[in-house]
Amino acid sequence: MNSKRFICPLALILSACASGPGKLTQTEFRTKITESGLKHFELSIHPDSYLSKKIQPSRNSRDPLKRKKKLTRSLTNITNQHIENNQFCRSGFWVLETQTFSPRIRLRGECNEVATLKDRNNFPDTVIEW
C-alpha cells in the first residue's frame, strides 16, 4: 500500500469535531430511507482542501492495519455522536461499510429499526449514490 495516500488519520479524525475558522475537515451526515422502511445513513469526512495540502503523510513505521483500525474506531465514535444528536437511529445501528483512505473517509450503516412516518418527514433522502 502506498503510504503517500494516507493523510495523518488521527489528526484528521480528531479535527472532525473542531469548530470555527481553521478546522481541518467537514463532516456530512446523509440519510436514505427505502420504500420498505430500511434506514440507511452515511457519515463522510472531507478534508479542507487548503489545509490537506499542508498535511504530510505519516512517515513512521506504524502498521497500516493498526492505523486503519484506529481510524475506523474513531469514525465509529464520531458516527455515534451524530446519531445521538440527531436521533436518526433510536435502537442502534450496524456498520455496512467503511472507507478509511483519503480523500474520502466514510462510514455507511443501517439502523436497527424501520422508519416511521415521522422519520420519513424529518429525514429526507440526501444520499446521492448508494
KOLVOKE-653570 format. One record per residue: residue in one letter; x, y, z of N, C-alpha, C in turn. Coordinates in nm, 3 decimals. Layout:
REM KOLVOKE-653570
   residu    n_east   n_north      n_up   ca_east   ca_north     ca_up    c_east   c_north      c_up
        A         X         Y         Z         X          Y         Z         X         Y         Z
...
***
This chain:
REM KOLVOKE-653570
   residu    n_east   n_north      n_up   ca_east   ca_north     ca_up    c_east   c_north      c_up
        M     0.085    -0.119     0.000     0.000      0.000     0.000     0.089     0.124     0.000
        N     0.056     0.219    -0.078     0.135      0.340    -0.093     0.111     0.433     0.026
        S     0.215     0.461     0.104     0.199      0.544     0.224     0.166     0.688     0.190
        K     0.190     0.732     0.067     0.159      0.869     0.028     0.008     0.894     0.023
        R    -0.071     0.787     0.020    -0.217      0.802     0.014    -0.277     0.828     0.152
        F    -0.199     0.812     0.258    -0.250      0.833     0.393    -0.229     0.977     0.436
        I    -0.334     1.039     0.481    -0.324      1.167     0.549    -0.325     1.131     0.696
        C    -0.248     1.198     0.774    -0.237      1.166     0.916    -0.375     1.137     0.974
        P    -0.414     1.009     0.989    -0.551      0.974     1.025    -0.596     1.029     1.159
        L    -0.512     1.023     1.260    -0.555      1.067     1.392    -0.585     1.217     1.391
        A    -0.499     1.296     1.329    -0.523      1.440     1.321    -0.649     1.470     1.242
        L    -0.672     1.394     1.137    -0.790      1.416     1.054    -0.917     1.387     1.132
        I    -0.922     1.276     1.201    -1.042      1.239     1.276    -1.062     1.332     1.394
        L    -0.956     1.361     1.469    -0.972      1.448     1.584    -1.020     1.586     1.544
        S    -0.977     1.631     1.427    -1.018      1.764     1.382    -1.161     1.766     1.330
        A    -1.221     1.651     1.307    -1.357      1.646     1.255    -1.456     1.709     1.351
        C    -1.423     1.709     1.478    -1.512      1.767     1.578    -1.480     1.915     1.603
        A    -1.379     1.967     1.539    -1.340      2.106     1.559    -1.444     2.199     1.502
        S    -1.449     2.319     1.556    -1.541      2.418     1.502    -1.468     2.549     1.483
        G    -1.527     2.635     1.403    -1.470      2.767     1.383    -1.368     2.770     1.271
        P    -1.306     2.886     1.250    -1.211      2.901     1.141    -1.091     2.809     1.160
        G    -1.037     2.763     1.049    -0.917      2.683     1.054    -0.941     2.535     1.080
        K    -1.065     2.490     1.082    -1.086      2.348     1.104    -1.036     2.268     0.984
        L    -0.990     2.147     1.009    -0.928      2.068     0.904    -1.028     1.992     0.820
        T    -1.144     1.962     0.873    -1.236      1.876     0.800    -1.378     1.927     0.807
        Q    -1.457     1.870     0.718    -1.600      1.896     0.716    -1.667     1.759     0.724
        T    -1.763     1.743     0.813    -1.835      1.618     0.820    -1.973     1.637     0.760
        E    -2.021     1.531     0.694    -2.155      1.532     0.635    -2.227     1.406     0.681
        F    -2.348     1.422     0.728    -2.433      1.310     0.766    -2.551     1.309     0.670
        R    -2.561     1.203     0.592    -2.668      1.192     0.492    -2.753     1.070     0.522
        T    -2.880     1.076     0.482    -2.974      0.969     0.513    -3.045     0.920     0.388
        K    -3.095     0.797     0.398    -3.176      0.737     0.292    -3.271     0.638     0.357
        I    -3.398     0.654     0.328    -3.500      0.560     0.378    -3.561     0.492     0.256
        T    -3.553     0.359     0.256    -3.604      0.283     0.142    -3.756     0.273     0.147
        E    -3.815     0.227     0.037    -3.961      0.210     0.032    -4.009     0.113     0.139
        S    -3.927     0.012     0.170    -3.966     -0.087     0.271    -3.939    -0.039     0.414
        G    -3.879     0.080     0.429    -3.859      0.138     0.562    -3.721     0.119     0.621
        L    -3.627     0.061     0.545    -3.490      0.049     0.596    -3.429     0.188     0.604
        K    -3.361     0.214     0.714    -3.300      0.346     0.736    -3.148     0.333     0.720
        H    -3.097     0.389     0.613    -2.953      0.389     0.586    -2.898     0.529     0.609
        F    -2.769     0.534     0.642    -2.703      0.663     0.659    -2.558     0.652     0.615
        E    -2.500     0.769     0.593    -2.359      0.779     0.554    -2.300     0.899     0.624
        L    -2.191     0.877     0.695    -2.116      0.987     0.753    -1.985     0.996     0.676
        S    -1.960     1.113     0.614    -1.838      1.135     0.537    -1.758     1.245     0.603
        I    -1.627     1.230     0.594    -1.535      1.332     0.643    -1.451     1.375     0.524
        H    -1.457     1.504     0.494    -1.383      1.560     0.380    -1.279     1.658     0.433
        P    -1.152     1.635     0.402    -1.051      1.731     0.447    -1.065     1.864     0.374
        D    -1.038     1.971     0.444    -1.034      2.103     0.383    -0.921     2.103     0.281
        S    -0.951     2.141     0.159    -0.852      2.128     0.050    -0.726     2.210     0.076
        Y    -0.738     2.330     0.129    -0.620      2.413     0.155    -0.530     2.348     0.259
        L    -0.588     2.306     0.370    -0.508      2.250     0.478    -0.460     2.110     0.448
        S    -0.538     2.032     0.373    -0.496      1.894     0.346    -0.369     1.890     0.263
        K    -0.342     1.994     0.182    -0.219      2.001     0.105    -0.098     2.018     0.196
        K    -0.120     2.078     0.312    -0.011      2.104     0.405     0.017     1.986     0.496
        I    -0.073     1.890     0.503    -0.054      1.774     0.591     0.028     1.671     0.515
        Q     0.138     1.632     0.571     0.223      1.532     0.508     0.185     1.394     0.561
        P     0.198     1.290     0.478     0.170      1.157     0.526     0.266     1.117     0.637
        S     0.218     1.034     0.725     0.300      0.986     0.834     0.414     0.900     0.779
        R     0.534     0.926     0.824     0.649      0.851     0.776     0.702     0.756     0.883
        N     0.628     0.739     0.991     0.677      0.647     1.094     0.650     0.503     1.053
        S     0.698     0.412     1.131     0.692      0.271     1.093     0.565     0.202     1.142
        R     0.464     0.276     1.176     0.341      0.216     1.227     0.277     0.128     1.120
        D     0.216     0.025     1.167     0.149     -0.072     1.080     0.024    -0.009     1.019
        P     0.009    -0.013     0.886    -0.110      0.044     0.821    -0.241    -0.019     0.871
        L    -0.239    -0.147     0.908    -0.360     -0.210     0.961    -0.399    -0.152     1.096
        K    -0.300    -0.120     1.178    -0.329     -0.057     1.308    -0.389     0.082     1.286
        R    -0.332     0.156     1.188    -0.385      0.290     1.158    -0.529     0.280     1.109
        K    -0.556     0.180     1.024    -0.692      0.162     0.973    -0.789     0.129     1.086
        K    -0.748     0.043     1.179    -0.833      0.008     1.293    -0.862     0.130     1.379
        K    -0.758     0.210     1.406    -0.777      0.332     1.486    -0.871     0.429     1.416
        L    -0.851     0.446     1.286    -0.933      0.536     1.208    -1.078     0.488     1.205
        T    -1.098     0.359     1.188    -1.234      0.302     1.187    -1.300     0.322     1.323
        R    -1.225     0.301     1.430    -1.280      0.319     1.565    -1.319     0.465     1.587
        S    -1.233     0.558     1.544    -1.264      0.700     1.559    -1.384     0.740     1.473
        L    -1.391     0.687     1.353    -1.503      0.716     1.264    -1.634     0.665     1.325
        T    -1.630     0.549     1.387    -1.749      0.494     1.454    -1.789     0.582     1.571
        N    -1.692     0.632     1.647    -1.724      0.720     1.760    -1.789     0.850     1.713
        I    -1.738     0.909     1.605    -1.797      1.031     1.550    -1.939     1.003     1.501
        T    -1.958     0.886     1.436    -2.092      0.848     1.390    -2.187     0.833     1.508
        N    -2.141     0.771     1.615    -2.225      0.757     1.735    -2.268     0.893     1.788
        Q    -2.178     0.991     1.785    -2.213      1.127     1.831    -2.320     1.189     1.742
        H    -2.306     1.174     1.610    -2.406      1.228     1.518    -2.542     1.161     1.541
        I    -2.542     1.030     1.552    -2.667      0.954     1.574    -2.733     0.997     1.705
        E    -2.652     1.014     1.809    -2.706      1.056     1.938    -2.769     1.195     1.929
        N    -2.705     1.284     1.852    -2.756      1.421     1.839    -2.881     1.430     1.752
        N    -2.885     1.355     1.642    -2.998      1.372     1.551    -3.107     1.265     1.567
        Q    -3.081     1.161     1.646    -3.179      1.056     1.674    -3.229     0.984     1.550
        F    -3.145     0.973     1.447    -3.186      0.901     1.327    -3.208     0.753     1.358
        C    -3.119     0.695     1.436    -3.134      0.555     1.479    -3.163     0.554     1.629
        R    -3.281     0.510     1.666    -3.319      0.510     1.807    -3.282     0.380     1.878
        S    -3.262     0.273     1.802    -3.230      0.142     1.860    -3.094     0.091     1.816
        G    -3.005     0.183     1.786    -2.871      0.144     1.744    -2.862     0.120     1.593
        F    -2.743     0.083     1.550    -2.718      0.061     1.408    -2.608    -0.041     1.392
        W    -2.594    -0.088     1.270    -2.481     -0.174     1.238    -2.409    -0.116     1.118
        V    -2.280    -0.139     1.112    -2.195     -0.082     1.008    -2.201    -0.171     0.885
        L    -2.231    -0.109     0.770    -2.232     -0.180     0.643    -2.097    -0.173     0.573
        E    -2.032    -0.057     0.582    -1.908     -0.036     0.507    -1.831     0.081     0.567
        T    -1.700     0.070     0.566    -1.615      0.185     0.599    -1.513     0.203     0.488
        Q    -1.481     0.327     0.464    -1.378      0.363     0.368    -1.282     0.454     0.443
        T    -1.159     0.409     0.462    -1.067      0.481     0.550    -0.945     0.537     0.480
        F    -0.954     0.560     0.351    -0.841      0.622     0.283    -0.886     0.755     0.226
        S    -0.789     0.845     0.211    -0.823      0.978     0.162    -0.842     0.973     0.011
        P    -0.910     1.064    -0.051    -0.960      1.187     0.007    -1.098     1.174     0.071
        R    -1.161     1.059     0.060    -1.296      1.044     0.116    -1.295     0.938     0.224
        I    -1.328     0.978     0.343    -1.336      0.886     0.455    -1.483     0.879     0.494
        R    -1.538     0.758     0.502    -1.681      0.749     0.533    -1.716     0.618     0.601
        L    -1.831     0.622     0.666    -1.891      0.505     0.727    -2.036     0.500     0.681
        R    -2.079     0.384     0.635    -2.218      0.363     0.596    -2.279     0.262     0.691
        G    -2.403     0.288     0.731    -2.468      0.199     0.825    -2.617     0.189     0.803
        E    -2.678     0.101     0.880    -2.823      0.079     0.875    -2.876     0.073     1.017
        C    -2.985     0.142     1.042    -3.047      0.142     1.174    -3.110     0.006     1.204
        N    -3.121    -0.024     1.332    -3.181     -0.150     1.376    -3.333    -0.149     1.370
        E    -3.395    -0.032     1.353    -3.541     -0.023     1.345    -3.583     0.029     1.208
        V    -3.708     0.005     1.174    -3.762      0.057     1.047    -3.813     0.199     1.068
        A    -3.826     0.270     0.958    -3.867      0.410     0.962    -4.015     0.425     0.995
        T    -4.043     0.529     1.070    -4.180      0.569     1.098    -4.217     0.682     1.002
        L    -4.342     0.722     1.002    -4.384      0.836     0.920    -4.309     0.962     0.963
        K    -4.289     0.977     1.093    -4.214      1.093     1.146    -4.070     1.092     1.093
        D    -4.007     0.973     1.088    -3.871      0.963     1.033    -3.869     1.008     0.887
        R    -3.967     0.963     0.811    -3.972      0.999     0.669    -3.987     1.151     0.651
        N    -4.061     1.215     0.740    -4.079      1.360     0.732    -3.955     1.436     0.780
        N    -3.887     1.383     0.881    -3.772      1.453     0.940    -3.640     1.428     0.868
        F    -3.630     1.317     0.795    -3.504      1.280     0.733    -3.524     1.251     0.584
        P    -3.515     1.354     0.502    -3.530      1.332     0.357    -3.409     1.253     0.302
        D    -3.429     1.193     0.188    -3.320      1.119     0.123    -3.216     1.218     0.073
        T    -3.099     1.217     0.137    -2.991      1.306     0.097    -2.868     1.230     0.046
        V    -2.874     1.097     0.052    -2.765      1.017    -0.005    -2.784     1.019    -0.156
        I    -2.684     1.066    -0.227    -2.694      1.078    -0.372    -2.675     0.943    -0.440
        E    -2.576     0.870    -0.396    -2.544      0.743    -0.459    -2.522     0.638    -0.352
        W    -2.596     0.526    -0.357    -2.579      0.422    -0.256    -2.510     0.304    -0.313
***
